[in-house]
Amino acid sequence: MKVQVFDNSGNKVKEISAPKEVFATPVNEHLIYEAVINYRANQRQGTAATKTRAMVRGSGRKPWRQKGTGRARVGSIRSPLWRSGGVTFGPQPRDYSYRMPKKARRLALKSVLAAKLADEQLMILESLDLAEPRTKEGAKLMSNLKLNSALFVDSHTNKNLILAMRNLPKVKTVDHNQLTVYDVLDHKVLVFSQPAFDSLMERLT
C-alpha cells in the first residue's frame, strides 16, 4: 500500500509504504463512536452545581407552630417548596471522565486513519518546517495545499508551525503522540510530516 509524499508547494516528491497493519484495518464505526463519546466526556468540566436546602441562606427556625393556624405545616424557609429555597436533586460537581481500554483506543485510531486514507483525505509532507512563526506563512501553506480545513500532525517542538497555524480557522496542530480520533474527524484533511507519520506508524504496528 503506497502513500504519496508532497513538498510544501503541493508537488509530489515520492511514495512511501503505508503499513497494512494500520491502513488495511476494517473501519469499526461503533468503536470510533465510542472513542468520540469518551473524548467528549473527558473534556467536560463537571462544575455545574445548585444549592441544596442545607446550603441556601436562611434561618433554621420553624416559621410558625405546627397546628392551630390553619396554614400548611412547614419546618423551614429553606424548603425546596419555597421561593429562594434549596433545589431538589440538582446537579453537583462530578467527574465525567473514564478510560477506554488501550486496545480499543488503538483500534479506533487505526480505523479512522484507514477511513481517511480511503477517502483520500490524508496527506504526508516531507517536512512541516516553516520559515517564520507567522500566520501568513501558515495561510500560504494552506493555499499551496489547496486546503480549507486541516489537522497538522508533527512534533510539539515545531514552534513555528504551532504559532503560524493557531489563528487560522478550521486548522489545528497536534503532536503525533497526542493524536485523537475526535481531532481527526473534526477536520477535513489530515496532514502529517513524514517524521511524525513514521513515528506514529511505529507506535501503532
TIKE-757017 format. One record per residue: residue number from 0; z, y, x of N, C-alpha, C in turn. Coordinates in steps of 0.02 Angstrom, whole numbers, m for minus. Atoms other than C-alpha are relative to their C-alpha. Example, Ala and Ser with C-alpha at 12.3 -4.5 7.8 and 13.67 -1.06 7.14 Angstrom:
<recs>
i, nZ, nY, nX, caZ, caY, caX, cZ, cY, cX
0, 0, m59, 45, 390, m225, 615, 0, 60, 45
1, m3, m59, m42, 357, m53, 684, 37, 55, m39
</recs>
This chain:
<recs>
i, nZ, nY, nX, caZ, caY, caX, cZ, cY, cX
0, 0, m59, 42, 0, 0, 0, 0, 62, 44
1, 9, m57, m44, m58, 163, 80, 17, 65, m37
2, m15, m66, 27, 1, 343, 54, m30, 53, 45
3, 31, m54, m39, m92, 500, 109, 54, 46, 28
4, m42, m50, m32, m8, 621, 230, m40, 64, 8
5, 35, m64, m2, m54, 806, 220, 33, 46, 51
6, m31, m53, m39, m27, 958, 330, 21, 56, m48
7, m26, m54, 43, 47, 1122, 266, m55, 41, m34
8, 56, m33, 33, m126, 1183, 217, m29, m42, m56
9, 24, 44, 54, m152, 1038, 98, m57, m45, 21
10, 54, 43, m24, m277, 946, 209, 26, m69, 18
11, m20, 68, m16, m270, 757, 227, m3, m11, 76
12, m6, 10, m73, m214, 706, 401, m6, m74, 17
13, 0, 72, m15, m185, 517, 397, 28, m38, m59
14, m30, 44, 50, m125, 370, 295, 57, m38, 33
15, m55, 41, m25, 40, 279, 314, 14, m54, m52
16, m17, 55, 45, 104, 118, 238, 62, 17, m40
17, m58, m9, 44, 220, 127, 89, 30, m70, m12
18, m29, 67, 6, 342, m20, 84, m3, m27, m71
19, 5, 32, 66, 311, m141, m58, 69, m10, m32
20, m67, 10, 26, 499, m168, m73, 23, 58, m44
21, m17, m59, 40, 509, 8, m146, m53, 13, m53
22, 52, m26, 44, 341, 51, m222, m34, m54, m43
23, 24, 53, 44, 299, m119, m296, 54, m20, m51
24, m55, 14, 46, 463, m115, m394, m22, 14, m72
25, 15, m14, 71, 436, m134, m583, 43, 59, m24
26, m37, m59, 24, 486, 28, m670, 48, m21, m55
27, m53, 19, 47, 651, m6, m758, 23, 64, m36
28, m13, m63, 35, 658, 135, m887, 73, 5, m23
29, m69, m3, 23, 829, 88, m953, 47, 17, 57
30, m42, m14, m58, 905, 92, m779, m7, 74, 21
31, 11, m71, m14, 826, 263, m749, 40, 43, m50
32, m39, m35, 52, 903, 321, m914, 74, m1, 17
33, m71, 5, m17, 1074, 257, m860, 18, 44, 59
34, m12, m42, m59, 1058, 347, m693, 3, 74, m18
35, 0, m70, 22, 1018, 513, m780, 64, 15, m38
36, m62, m10, 37, 1164, 493, m900, 60, 4, 47
37, m54, 0, m49, 1278, 454, m753, 2, 66, 39
38, 3, m63, m37, 1219, 608, m657, 26, 58, m42
39, m21, m55, 44, 1243, 724, m806, 75, m3, m15
40, m71, 7, 13, 1415, 654, m842, 41, 23, 60
41, m36, m19, m60, 1467, 680, m661, m2, 76, 13
42, 5, m72, m8, 1411, 863, m670, 45, 38, m49
43, m40, m35, 51, 1523, 902, m820, 65, 24, 31
44, m62, m28, m26, 1670, 1016, m780, 61, m29, m35
45, m56, 29, 37, 1779, 943, m916, 59, 47, m7
46, m54, m49, 4, 1878, 1105, m933, 12, 26, m71
47, m10, m23, 69, 1864, 1128, m1123, 71, m17, m21
48, m70, 12, 19, 2039, 1147, m1195, 19, 43, m60
49, m30, m38, 54, 2131, 1201, m1352, 75, m8, 4
50, m73, 4, m1, 2316, 1234, m1379, 26, m43, m57
51, m34, 39, 52, 2421, 1108, m1472, 57, 41, m28
52, m55, m37, 30, 2568, 1160, m1580, 57, 11, 50
53, m52, m9, m51, 2679, 1139, m1426, m17, 57, 47
54, 23, m50, m49, 2575, 1266, m1329, m6, 70, m29
55, 12, m67, 28, 2545, 1409, m1452, 64, 41, m3
56, m57, m45, 0, 2656, 1560, m1456, 31, 3, m70
57, m32, m7, 65, 2784, 1574, m1594, 70, m31, 0
58, m70, 23, 5, 2963, 1539, m1648, 2, m73, m21
59, m12, 69, 22, 3029, 1364, m1672, 45, m3, m61
60, m47, m2, 57, 3141, 1422, m1815, m37, m21, m64
61, 28, 18, 65, 3113, 1349, m1987, m6, 63, m42
62, 10, m65, 34, 3036, 1493, m2090, 45, 10, m61
63, m46, m4, 58, 3138, 1457, m2249, 29, m70, m12
64, m34, 63, 12, 3251, 1324, m2315, m45, m51, m34
65, 44, 54, 22, 3181, 1156, m2364, m9, 1, m76
66, 4, 7, 73, 3223, 1160, m2550, 23, 64, m36
67, m28, m52, 43, 3252, 1281, m2691, m39, 65, m2
68, 36, m63, 0, 3125, 1417, m2651, m63, m3, m44
69, 62, 8, 37, 2979, 1346, m2749, m62, 2, 44
70, 57, m1, m46, 2870, 1361, m2595, m8, m67, 34
71, 12, 62, m35, 2792, 1220, m2496, 47, m6, 60
72, m44, 10, m57, 2907, 1144, m2366, m39, 10, 65
73, 31, m12, m65, 2868, 1196, m2187, 54, 3, 53
74, m51, 3, m52, 2957, 1169, m2024, m11, 49, 57
75, 15, m43, m57, 2868, 1286, m1901, m61, 43, m15
76, 59, m43, 9, 2749, 1433, m1899, m56, m20, 48
77, 51, 24, m46, 2658, 1342, m1759, m38, m61, m27
78, 34, 56, 32, 2596, 1209, m1879, m75, 10, 0
79, 73, m7, 3, 2408, 1173, m1872, m25, 24, m68
80, 20, m23, 66, 2403, 1216, m2058, 2, 76, m6
81, m10, m73, 4, 2449, 1397, m2022, m49, 37, 45
82, 40, m44, m43, 2345, 1540, m1954, 38, 10, 66
83, m28, m6, m68, 2373, 1553, m1765, 42, m60, 20
84, m37, 61, m19, 2448, 1379, m1765, m40, m40, 52
85, 33, 43, m49, 2402, 1239, m1647, m61, m34, m29
86, 60, 36, 20, 2241, 1138, m1652, 14, m75, 3
87, m11, 73, 3, 2248, 956, m1706, m57, m37, 34
88, 49, 43, m34, 2158, 832, m1592, m57, 39, 33
89, 50, m40, m34, 2066, 971, m1499, m14, m27, 70
90, 16, 25, m67, 1984, 943, m1329, 53, 21, 51
91, m45, m13, m55, 2093, 934, m1174, m37, m14, 66
92, 35, 12, m63, 2040, 941, m990, m2, m74, 18
93, 8, 71, m18, 1971, 773, m934, m56, m7, 51
94, 51, 16, m50, 1863, 693, m800, m51, m46, m32
95, 53, 40, 31, 1696, 630, m868, m36, m45, 50
96, 40, 34, m51, 1634, 559, m703, 16, m75, 2
97, m8, 72, m11, 1607, 375, m669, m53, m22, 50
98, 46, 25, m52, 1516, 270, m539, m43, m56, m27
99, 45, 57, 13, 1363, 162, m565, 5, m49, 57
100, 2, 48, m55, 1353, 1, m466, m53, 20, 52
101, 44, m20, m54, 1270, 28, m297, m70, m30, m8
102, 65, 32, 8, 1131, m97, m332, m40, 32, m57
103, 34, m32, 57, 1092, m14, m499, m26, 69, 20
104, 22, m66, m22, 1083, 159, m417, m63, m6, 44
105, 58, 10, m44, 963, 95, m283, m62, m20, m38
106, 58, 24, 39, 852, 5, m408, m28, 56, m44
107, 24, m56, 40, 844, 159, m520, m40, 49, 42
108, 37, m46, m45, 790, 267, m371, m67, m31, 19
109, 63, 34, m16, 659, 137, m321, m48, 4, m59
110, 42, m1, 60, 595, 133, m500, m33, 68, m9
111, 27, m67, 12, 573, 321, m512, m48, 20, 56
112, 47, m12, m55, 489, 330, m340, m66, m36, m13
113, 60, 39, 15, 368, 193, m391, m40, 33, m57
114, 33, m33, 56, 331, 287, m553, m36, 64, 24
115, 30, m62, m27, 297, 450, m458, m64, m17, 39
116, 59, 18, m39, 176, 362, m340, m57, m24, m47
117, 50, 24, 48, 87, 276, m486, m33, 58, m38
118, 26, m59, 36, 66, 446, m572, m32, 51, 47
119, 29, m44, m51, 0, 523, m409, 37, 67, 3
120, m42, m60, m3, 145, 646, m407, 48, m4, 59
121, m40, 6, m62, 213, 600, m235, m43, 20, 58
122, 37, m24, m59, 157, 692, m78, 44, m6, 62
123, m35, 1, m65, 203, 673, 105, m34, 50, 46
124, 26, m48, m48, 183, 815, 229, 22, m20, 70
125, m18, 15, m69, 181, 793, 417, 66, 33, 18
126, m60, m38, m15, 316, 925, 428, 11, 53, m53
127, m17, m55, 47, 407, 1048, 315, 31, 59, 38
128, m25, m56, m40, 446, 1169, 457, m39, 63, m17
129, 31, m64, 16, 411, 1349, 406, 13, 50, 56
130, m5, m49, m54, 383, 1496, 524, 62, 44, m9
131, m55, m45, 13, 514, 1606, 439, 37, m22, m63
132, m38, 17, 61, 654, 1585, 311, m10, 52, m55
133, 16, m53, 48, 565, 1699, 187, m35, m31, m61
134, 27, 26, 62, 515, 1673, 6, m76, m1, 1
135, 73, m1, m1, 335, 1722, 41, m29, m60, 37
136, 21, 61, m35, 323, 1575, 162, 2, m60, m47
137, m5, 54, 49, 383, 1458, 25, m54, 4, m52
138, 53, m10, 50, 262, 1533, m101, m69, m17, 29
139, 63, 16, m33, 120, 1515, 25, m10, m75, 3
140, 4, 73, m3, 160, 1330, 47, m15, m29, m69
141, 13, 23, 68, 165, 1304, m141, m72, 13, m20
142, 69, m17, 16, m3, 1391, m157, m49, m45, 37
143, 44, 44, m39, m82, 1288, m17, m3, m70, m29
144, m3, 68, 28, m25, 1128, m101, m19, m2, m74
145, 19, m7, 70, m75, 1192, m274, 53, m30, m47
146, m56, 25, 39, 96, 1158, m347, 33, 57, m38
147, m40, m50, 35, 199, 1249, m479, 70, m25, m14
148, m67, 29, 7, 349, 1131, m489, 6, m56, 50
149, m5, 50, m53, 409, 1030, m341, 71, m9, 24
150, m63, 16, m33, 558, 944, m264, m16, m17, 73
151, 13, 11, m71, 554, 958, m73, 58, m39, 30
152, m51, 44, m30, 645, 821, 21, m7, 2, 75
153, m1, m2, m73, 691, 849, 202, 72, m5, 23
154, m68, 2, m25, 847, 868, 308, 37, 65, m18
155, m40, m59, 15, 991, 987, 267, 1, 49, 60
156, 1, m44, m59, 967, 1057, 443, m61, 47, m1
157, 60, m42, 4, 799, 1134, 393, 16, 63, m40
158, m23, m60, 34, 872, 1304, 350, m58, 44, m23
159, 57, m42, 20, 703, 1394, 346, m28, m22, m67
160, 27, 27, 63, 642, 1279, 206, 47, 16, m58
161, m50, m11, 54, 803, 1296, 105, m1, 73, m21
162, m2, m71, 15, 805, 1486, 117, m66, 25, m30
163, 66, m22, 25, 617, 1504, 84, m12, m23, m72
164, 14, 29, 66, 622, 1397, m73, 52, 18, m54
165, m55, m5, 48, 787, 1444, m155, m11, 51, m55
166, 12, m51, 52, 719, 1595, m251, m62, m14, m42
167, 61, 16, 37, 562, 1510, m316, 19, m40, m63
168, m15, 38, 61, 568, 1450, m498, m31, m70, 2
169, 24, 69, 6, 547, 1264, m533, m7, m35, 68
170, 3, 29, m67, 573, 1224, m348, 71, m13, 24
171, m65, 17, m28, 719, 1137, m264, m9, m38, 65
172, 0, 38, m62, 757, 1069, m91, 63, m43, 4
173, m58, 44, m7, 870, 920, m57, m5, m38, 66
174, m3, 43, m58, 924, 817, 92, m21, m71, m22
175, 24, 67, 19, 846, 643, 94, 57, m48, m17
176, m58, 42, 16, 1021, 568, 87, 32, 18, m67
177, m29, m23, 63, 1062, 666, m72, m50, m4, m58
178, 51, 4, 52, 906, 623, m173, 26, m38, m61
179, m24, 33, 62, 946, 581, m355, m59, m11, m48
180, 50, 15, 52, 847, 508, m499, m12, 62, m43
181, 5, m59, 43, 884, 664, m602, m44, 54, 31
182, 40, m51, m34, 810, 783, m473, m74, m19, 3
183, 69, 23, m3, 653, 677, m455, m34, 11, m67
184, 29, m7, 67, 624, 678, m643, m4, 73, m22
185, m4, m70, 22, 666, 863, m659, m56, 43, 30
186, 54, m38, m31, 517, 916, m552, m65, m41, m4
187, 64, 35, 12, 333, 876, m575, m22, m40, 61
188, 25, 33, m61, 290, 833, m394, 57, m8, 50
189, m50, 15, m51, 398, 752, m261, m34, 6, 68
190, 31, m13, m65, 359, 816, m85, 49, m18, 56
191, m41, 22, m58, 430, 728, 70, m29, 28, 64
192, 23, m4, m68, 421, 774, 251, m4, m72, 25
193, 7, 70, m22, 366, 618, 346, 64, m28, 30
194, m63, 27, m26, 531, 602, 443, 49, m17, m56
195, m45, 14, 56, 629, 614, 279, m22, m62, m39
196, 27, 58, 35, 514, 487, 196, 17, m64, 39
197, m14, 59, m41, 534, 365, 341, 75, m18, m3
198, m73, 13, 2, 725, 384, 339, 20, m30, m67
199, m18, 26, 66, 735, 356, 152, m25, m71, m10
200, 27, 68, 8, 621, 203, 158, 41, m50, 40
201, m41, 44, m41, 727, 130, 298, 66, m17, m36
202, m63, 11, 37, 882, 152, 189, m10, m44, m62
203, 11, 36, 62, 803, 76, 33, m28, m70, 9
204, 30, 67, m12, 722, m76, 114, 47, m45, 39
</recs>
